[in-house]
């Protein structure tokens, strides 16, 4: 049996975020400079870009709800004790 370190909802949120960010990156690049060889309607790309932005926002809301509902929000909070003090050459 394989030991899973992260529960299914966390993995789902992670991969949804990966897909959304990559889609936003690609549609954003397309909108900023359309390649000559790829002639797609700009209207469709704008709709896709907006839709993936909404998916990203809904995903974030789902993550916040999940972590608050399960009480695991302390796993993702960045606290002062988590900050490593890097002293390179300082005394």
Secondary structure, DSSP 8 states (H G I E B T S, - for coil): ----SS-HHHHHHHHHHHHHHHHHHHHHHHHHS--TT----HHHHHHHHHHHHHHHHHHHHHHHHHHHHHT-GGGT---GGG-----SS--
